[in-house]
């Protein structure tokens, strides 16, 4: 492990909560694609599969920020455990309904419940922020590390989920994802020493974190970015099936994540100058441009190469996003602020996967790759229009102002 990464793990408890976060985040890459694979295996209907994946994502989008707001107020352990048990029970109901071929509406009911999972990545990043608050270099490395962990999930999650559902039984992928969620969240919340202190409502800055104009730009851009991810997942499964190698979709999607993982690892080693907002804008535009070559995909090897290149822009953009959230959101709303970016992605995944599913059903997989191109163009447009809001930290909230306030009151900032 390169020295900057080794240095951030010198703090007690960091290895354990990051490992727990890895398990807890596996469903992020396994559940949606697992449901798509399961439903397409059982019914052959990609439109239904995409709509269920969209329902999962939309439920996460609606409930995620509310759960995180409660976490900021009451703490991770008190909130995350009951929410996780509810989500796991809903996953079980979804699998039973799918296996027993119950009416479609029952699938949507349980999919909505299964989507009410906590944003484990935000919980882990909030722990890093608590440990290294005021240390920008260490936080940059920590966020880069967590981006690598995200991509490890996306490298191995689809392989495991699609592989089990195609080689064993259709419900196997989502079933294992639910198990990872329960184990990861309960392991994470058992670690009380690194849990961020809750901020009761009377000590919080009023209102939602989403009132920040800068955060609004990030979230809207991530809606379009999430549509890229959701569409690529659904269309790639259909593309591989059309060529008689459906199980190979997991390998192609893993290559996509591998590109992001490698870029994130290098990004974490760099000591960058200049404005994070400028780096973020470049990253969003690079993601948009990288979708264009997918229109030329005629084979799985070509598609894998194109997606690897496209993945190189993802992790650096995500890392920079977390830095911008810190600049534009009050510390007492930090977990909620980070979750709102995940919410934007979830809404986008819902829209992208649903749109891609219908396009695939109507016109085939190759035509489906037009969906991420359109989504990328929208992401770049929103980022360009909202750039000025991100160029300077918000006048209220953000790490810098919180630290100045604490120093003014004679408190020590770690």
N, C-alpha and C positions, 0 to 999 in steps of 0.2 A: 504493500500500500504506500503510495507517495507520501512524503512527510507532511504536507498540509492536511491530508486526511487523517494521518496517524495522530496529529496534534489535537484535532477536535475531539478525539475519543479519549483524551487524557482525563476529562471530567468524569467523575463517578456516575455510573448508571447509564451512560450514553449508549454503550454497546447493547445493553439489554432492551432499552426502549426502542432503539432503531430496529433491532431484530424482531421485536413484537410488532412493530409497525409494518415490517415486510409481510408477515403472515396476515395481518389485518387488512392489508391493501390488495392481497391476491384476488379477492372477489371483484375488484375494480376492473381487472382485465379478463376475468373468467366468467362472470355471471352473464353479462350481456351477450357475448359471443357464444356462451354455453346454451343460453336460451334459444338463440338463433339456430344453432346446430341441432338442438333437441327438437324444436318444433318443425324444422325442415325435414328432419329424419322421420318424424312421426306422421306429418301431414303433407309434406312437399309444398307447403304454402309459404313463400318468402315474404309476401305481404303481411301475413299474420305474424310471422317471426319478427319482422322489422318493427311492427306495431307494438308487440310485447316488449321488445328491447327498448323502444321509445318510452313505453309506460314505466319501465324500471328507471330509466334516466330521469323522466319528468318527476316521478315520486321523490327521487333523490334531490332533484332541484328544488322542489317545494319544501321538503322537510329538512334538508341538510343545514341551511342557515339557521333554522329555528332550533335544531338540536345544538348547534355550535353556540348560539346565543345563550342557551341554558347552561352549556358547559362553562362559558365565560363567567356566568353568574354563580353556579353551584359547584363547579369542579367536574373533572372528567369521569371519575369513578361513579359518582351518584347518578349521572345522566346516561353514560354510554352503556352500562350493563343492561338496564331494562330495555333500552331501545334496540340493542343487539339481539336480545332474546325474542323480541317481537318480530324483527326482520327475519331471523332464522326460522321461526315458526311459519312465517308467510312463505318462505322458500319451500319448506316441506309441503305446504298446501298446494303450491304451484306445481310441484313435481307429481303429486298424487293426481291432481286434476288432468295434467297432461297425459300421464300414463293410462288413466282410466277413460280418456277421451270424453271428459265432461264438456258441457257447452262452452263456447269461446268466452262468454262473459265471465265465467268463473276464473279463467286464466288471467284475465285483466284485473280482477279483484285482488288475487293473490300476488300478481306482479307489482301492483301498486304498494302492497304491504312489504314485499321483498325489497323494493327500492328505498325503503326508509332506513338505509344504513348510515351510520355516522361517517363523516369524512375523516378517516383514520390518518391520512396524510397531513391534514391540517392539525390534528392533535399532536402528531410527532413534531412538526415544524414549530408549533407553539412551545414545545419543550426546549427545542434548540434556542428559540428566541429568548426564553427565560434564562437560559444558562449563559448565552453570549450576547446579551443586550448591551449595546454600546460598542461592540467589537465587530465592526463591519467586515473585516477580512475573514474572521472565523465564521461569521454567519454566511458569508458568500460560499465558503467551502462546505459548511453544513448543509445549506440549501442545495448545493451541487450534488452532495452525497445523496440526499434524499431524492433528487431527480434521478440519479443512477438507480436507486432502489425502485423508484416508480417504473423505470424502463426494464429492470430485471423482471418485475412482475409482468410486464407486457411482452417480454421475450418468452418466458416460460409459461405464463398463465394460459394464453390461447393454445399453445402446444398441448398442455395437459388437458385443458377443457375439451377442445375439439377431439384430441386423440382418444380420451376416455369415452366420449359420447359416440364416436364412430366405431371404436374397436370393442367396447365393452357393452354398455347399454345407453340409450339416448339421454337418460337423466343423470348420468354419472358426473358430467362436468359441473352443472349447477349444484349438485349435492356436495361435492368436495369443496366448492367455493363457499358454501354456507358453513361447512366445518372450519375452514380457515378463518372466516370472520369471527366465529365464536371464540376460538382458541386465541387468535391475535388480540382481540379487544380485551378479553379477560386477563391475558398476560400483561398487556400494557397497563391496564387500570390497577393491577396489583402492585405496580411500582409507584408508590406514593412519594418517594423522596424527590423525584424529578417532575412531579405533576405541578403545573403552573398554579399559582394561588388564584382562587376564584375572586371575582370582583362583584360584590353584591350590588344590586341595582342602585342603591342610594349613593354608592361611590363611583358609579359609572358616568361617562359622558352620555347625555341623553340621546335617544333615537338610535336608529339602525346604522350600522357601519356603511350601508349602501347610500346614505346621504352624502357621502364624499363624492364630489364630481370626478376625481381621478379614478376611484374604484368603479364608478359607473362605466367609464371608458373601458377599463380592463374587462369587466364582466360582459359588456356588449360585444367586444372583440372576441372574447372566448366563446360566446354563443356560436359565432361563425366558425371559429377554430374547432369547436367540438363537433360541428356538422361535418367537417373534414374527416375527423376520426371515426365518427359513427358510419359515415358513408363508405369509407375505405374498408372497414371491417365487413360490412354486409356484402358489398360488391366483390370483395376478394374471395369470400366463401363461395359465392355464386360463380365467379370466374373460374375457380379451381374445379368446381363440380362440372361445369360445361366441358372442361377438358379431361374429365374422367379421373381427377385426382383431388377429391374434396378434402381428404385429410391433409394434403400439402398446403392448404390455406393457412394452417397454423404455423408452418415453417416460414411462409412468405411474410406473414404478419410479425413473426419473431425477428426477421431481418429488418423490418421497418423499425421495430423497437431497438434493435441492436445499433442502428445508426444513431439514434437519439442517445443511447447509453454511452457510446464512445465519445460523442460530442460533449455530453455532460461531464464525463470524467476529465477531459482536457480542459473544459471551461472552468472547472473548480480549481485547477492549478494556476490559473492566470490571475494576475493582479491588474485589473483593468482600470483605465482612467476614463474620464468623460462621463456624460450623463447616462444613467440607466435607461431613461426614457428613449434616448436615441438608439441604444442597443436593442431595446424591445421593439421599436418600430421596424428596424432592419430585420429582426427575426421574424416578425409577423409577415412582412412582405416576402421574405425568403420562403416561408412555408407556402404562401399563396402561389408563387412561381413554380415551386417544386411539384405541384399537382398537374401541371400541363403535360409532362411526358407520359403520364398514365394513359392519356388518350391514344398513345401509340402502342400500348401493350398488346402483343400478339401471342405471347407465351409466358409461362410461369417464370422462367429464368429472367427474361427481360423485366417483368413486373417486379421481381425481387430486387434487382439492381436499382430500378427507379425508386422503389420505396425506401431502400437503404439511403440513397442520396437525399430523399425527402425528409427522412428522419433526422438528419444532421442538424436541422434548424430547430427541432422541438425542444430538447432539454435546455439549451441556453436561453431560449425565450421563456420557458417556465421558471427557471431560476431567477431571471431578471424580474419576472412578474412578482415573485415573492418579495423581492427588495422594494419594488414599487408599492406593494400593499403596505409594507411597514412604514413607508414615507407618507402615506395618505390616510391611514386608519389609526385611531387612538389605540393605545396599548390595551385598554380595558375591553376593546372590541376586536382584538387581533385575530383570535380564532374564528370569529364570525366573518371577519374580512377575508381571511384566507379561504374560508368555505364558500364565500360568494363567488370566487373565481372558479372553484370546482363546480358550483351551481351553474355558472355560465357554460362550462364545458358540458355538463349533464344535459342542459336544455338543448345545446347544439347537437350532442350525440343523439338525443331523441328525434330531433328534426331531421338530421342527416341520415340516420338509420331507417327511419320511416320513409323518407323520400326515396332513398336508394332502393329499398325493398320494392316499392311500387314501380320504379323505373325498370328494375331488373325483371319483374313479372311482365311488364308491358313490352319491353324492347330488348332485353338481354343484358348480360353483365358488362360488356364493353361500353354500351350506352350509359350504364350506371356510373361510370367514372366521370361523367360530366357533372355530377352532383358535387364532388369535392372541389372541382375547378370553380364552380359558381360560389361555393362557400368560401374558398380562399380569396376570391376577388372581393367578396363582402367584408371579410376580416381586414384586408388591407385598406379598404375604403374607410371603415370605421376607425381604424388605427390612425390613419392620416388625418381625418377630420377631428379626432379627439386628442391629438398629440400635444397641443398647447396646454391642456388640462394636466398632463403628466409631467411637463417639463420642469416644474418646480414643486417641492413638497407642499402639502396642504398647510395653510396657516394655523390650523388646529389639528391635533392628533399627529400620529407618526412617531417613530422612535426618537428623532432628534429633539422634538419639543417635549416629549415625556421625560427624557433624560435631563433636559435643562430645568424642568419643573422640579424633578427630584433633587438636583444639586442645589437649587434655590432653597429648598426646605431642609437642606443638610443631610439628605439620605445618601447612602452609598449605592452606586450603580455598578452592578457586577460586569 
